[in-house]
Amino acid sequence: MLPLPRLADDRVLLRPFGEDDVPAVTACCQDPLIQRFTRIPYPYDEDDARDFITGAPARRLMGESIDLAMADPDDDRLLGAIGLVIDRHDVHRAEIGYWVAPAERGRGVAGRGLALLSAWAVTDGGFARLDLQAALANAASLRVAERCGFVREGTLREAWYRGPSRTDMALFSLLPGDPRHG
């Protein structure tokens, strides 16, 4: 079983998803950029959101992933999603990923969420390595990773398929001893 961190700063609260988040997750996942740059099903509907949200506790209990909502600490409004997917061959290694609601972009949500979860993961969370992959075409995500102290290790050529073609991905990592920013 993986822990369930509850992390926050003055602008972002990381918390478990709830049934009340289904409409907002469904709406956000209609966004062309979220569809292009994440592994969500396409097309995405309310059943997909409900399955993702109701399945999160079991995935955490099975040691597979930690899925968290990024929410406004004042009104609990959904700002985005962030999570860790644990390497099934190495429980001390995980891939971190995130998306931000279209209306919240450009306000530092991704950077705040990434800084909170990655700092916890490589300290109290006990992870020895975090990987982060971002499409080369996703300039905003590349900047967020770099600002949060992730080290760019190289390019995974044609590593991502999201029809009709493959795209190159930048591979980043964060180790416990790396300087972190945010």
Backbone torsions as a table, in degrees:
resi	resn	phi	psi	omega
1	MET	NA	134.5	177.4
2	LEU	-90.2	149.6	176.9
3	PRO	-69.1	165.4	177.7
4	LEU	-119.8	88.4	-177.4
5	PRO	-70.3	142.9	173.4
6	ARG	-117.5	102.9	-172.5
7	LEU	-118.7	148.2	180.0
8	ALA	-159.7	156.2	164.6
9	ASP	-130.9	-162.6	-176.1
10	ASP	-74.5	-10.4	-177.8
11	ARG	-123.0	-17.1	-177.5
12	VAL	-139.4	133.2	173.7
13	LEU	-113.8	127.9	173.6
14	LEU	-98.7	122.8	-175.7
15	ARG	-145.9	164.5	175.5
16	PRO	-64.5	150.2	172.8
17	PHE	-71.2	151.6	175.2
18	GLY	-129.9	167.8	179.9
19	GLU	-55.2	-32.6	179.5
20	ASP	-64.3	-18.1	-179.5
21	ASP	-82.5	-11.0	-175.4
22	VAL	-53.9	-51.1	-179.1
23	PRO	-61.0	-41.3	-179.0
24	ALA	-68.2	-42.1	177.7
25	VAL	-62.6	-43.9	178.9
26	THR	-58.8	-46.6	-179.6
27	ALA	-63.5	-45.5	-179.4
28	CYS	-61.9	-38.8	-175.4
29	CYS	-77.6	4.7	168.9
30	GLN	-85.0	-14.3	-176.4
31	ASP	-64.0	129.8	-179.1
32	PRO	-58.5	-34.5	179.9
33	LEU	-71.6	-40.2	176.6
34	ILE	-64.2	-41.9	177.6
35	GLN	-63.8	-37.7	-177.4
36	ARG	-72.9	-38.9	-169.2
37	PHE	-107.5	5.6	177.3
38	THR	-127.4	175.9	-177.9
39	ARG	-98.2	25.0	178.9
40	ILE	-68.5	154.6	174.9
41	PRO	-62.1	153.1	175.4
42	TYR	-135.3	127.8	-5.3
43	PRO	-69.1	163.9	-176.1
44	TYR	-115.0	127.9	179.9
45	ASP	-129.9	-177.3	-176.5
46	GLU	-60.9	-34.3	177.2
47	ASP	-63.8	-37.7	177.0
48	ASP	-63.0	-43.9	178.9
49	ALA	-63.1	-45.4	-179.9
50	ARG	-62.6	-43.3	178.3
51	ASP	-61.5	-43.8	178.6
52	PHE	-60.8	-48.4	-175.7
53	ILE	-69.3	-47.2	-178.1
54	THR	-72.3	-22.5	178.6
55	GLY	-83.6	-15.2	-176.2
56	ALA	-58.4	-45.2	179.5
57	PRO	-60.8	-39.8	179.6
58	ALA	-67.6	-39.9	178.0
59	ARG	-63.2	-36.8	177.5
60	ARG	-68.6	-44.5	179.6
61	LEU	-63.4	-32.6	179.2
62	MET	-81.6	-4.0	179.4
63	GLY	78.6	21.0	-176.1
64	GLU	-91.7	-41.5	-175.5
65	SER	-161.3	162.1	170.4
66	ILE	-122.8	116.0	-177.9
67	ASP	-113.4	122.7	-175.1
68	LEU	-129.6	144.7	170.9
69	ALA	-83.0	141.0	166.9
70	MET	-96.3	118.4	-174.6
71	ALA	-127.3	158.6	174.6
72	ASP	-72.1	125.9	-177.4
73	PRO	-66.8	-18.5	-179.1
74	ASP	-86.2	-44.9	-175.1
75	ASP	-120.1	2.7	177.1
76	ASP	65.7	14.5	177.6
77	ARG	-63.9	136.6	179.5
78	LEU	-67.4	125.0	178.3
79	LEU	-105.5	-24.8	-177.1
80	GLY	170.6	-166.1	-179.9
81	ALA	-136.8	150.0	177.2
82	ILE	-150.1	149.7	179.5
83	GLY	-167.6	169.6	176.6
84	LEU	-118.3	132.3	172.0
85	VAL	-111.1	119.8	-173.9
86	ILE	-80.2	137.3	175.9
87	ASP	-65.5	123.7	-175.5
88	ARG	-69.4	-12.3	178.1
89	HIS	-104.3	-9.5	-176.4
90	ASP	-149.6	98.7	-174.4
91	VAL	-69.7	-6.0	177.7
92	HIS	-100.4	12.3	178.8
93	ARG	-130.4	136.9	-179.9
94	ALA	-144.1	156.8	171.4
95	GLU	-103.1	134.3	179.2
96	ILE	-106.6	139.7	178.8
97	GLY	-146.3	162.5	-175.3
98	TYR	-160.2	160.0	166.6
99	TRP	-143.6	157.4	-178.2
100	VAL	-124.3	138.0	176.7
101	ALA	-55.6	138.2	-176.9
102	PRO	-52.1	-40.9	-178.1
103	ALA	-70.0	-14.8	-176.2
104	GLU	-102.1	-2.8	-177.3
105	ARG	-66.1	147.9	178.5
106	GLY	83.3	7.3	-178.0
107	ARG	-113.5	10.0	176.5
108	GLY	85.1	9.1	-177.3
109	VAL	-61.8	-49.5	-177.5
110	ALA	-60.8	-44.4	-179.9
111	GLY	-64.2	-41.3	178.8
112	ARG	-64.9	-47.7	180.0
113	GLY	-63.0	-44.3	-179.9
114	LEU	-64.8	-41.6	178.7
115	ALA	-62.6	-43.7	-179.3
116	LEU	-63.7	-52.8	-174.3
117	LEU	-71.3	-39.6	-178.1
118	SER	-69.3	-38.3	177.3
119	ALA	-62.2	-43.5	177.5
120	TRP	-63.3	-43.7	-174.1
121	ALA	-60.6	-42.2	-176.3
122	VAL	-90.6	5.4	173.8
123	THR	-120.2	-97.1	-176.9
124	ASP	-60.4	-29.9	-179.7
125	GLY	-71.4	-19.9	175.1
126	GLY	79.4	14.2	180.0
127	PHE	-82.4	138.9	-179.8
128	ALA	-88.8	-18.7	-178.7
129	ARG	-158.9	136.5	170.2
130	LEU	-115.6	134.2	172.4
131	ASP	-105.3	148.6	173.7
132	LEU	-139.7	128.4	176.5
133	GLN	-116.1	137.8	176.9
134	ALA	-141.0	138.5	177.4
135	ALA	-60.6	141.4	177.9
136	LEU	-58.9	-28.1	179.1
137	ALA	-76.5	-10.5	-177.5
138	ASN	-95.6	73.4	-174.9
139	ALA	-57.8	-37.5	-179.4
140	ALA	-63.2	-43.7	-179.6
141	SER	-68.2	-36.0	176.7
142	LEU	-61.3	-43.5	179.7
143	ARG	-65.1	-41.2	179.8
144	VAL	-60.7	-47.4	-179.8
145	ALA	-58.2	-47.1	-178.9
146	GLU	-64.9	-42.0	179.8
147	ARG	-64.0	-28.6	-179.4
148	CYS	-89.0	8.8	173.8
149	GLY	90.0	5.0	176.2
150	PHE	-69.5	139.6	-177.9
151	VAL	-96.7	126.2	178.3
152	ARG	-77.1	121.3	-176.9
153	GLU	-98.4	-21.9	180.0
154	GLY	157.4	-166.1	-178.3
155	THR	-117.5	129.8	173.4
156	LEU	-93.5	105.6	-173.9
157	ARG	-70.6	130.7	177.9
158	GLU	47.4	41.3	-175.0
159	ALA	-85.2	-16.4	-172.8
160	TRP	-117.7	128.9	174.5
161	TYR	-117.1	121.4	175.2
162	ARG	-142.5	58.0	-178.8
163	GLY	17.3	138.4	8.7
164	PRO	-95.0	6.5	-177.0
165	SER	-144.6	175.9	177.6
166	ARG	-98.6	155.6	179.4
167	THR	-136.7	157.3	178.1
168	ASP	-80.9	145.7	-179.8
169	MET	-122.5	139.2	171.0
170	ALA	-82.8	136.5	176.8
171	LEU	-107.3	125.4	176.9
172	PHE	-118.7	158.2	173.2
173	SER	-140.8	160.0	172.6
174	LEU	-138.3	127.6	178.8
175	LEU	-112.1	159.0	-178.5
176	PRO	-54.0	-35.1	-177.7
177	GLY	-85.0	-5.4	-179.5
178	ASP	-70.8	143.7	173.3
179	PRO	-67.2	138.0	-179.8
180	ARG	-112.6	150.0	179.4
181	HIS	-128.9	-169.9	175.6
182	GLY	158.7	NA	NA
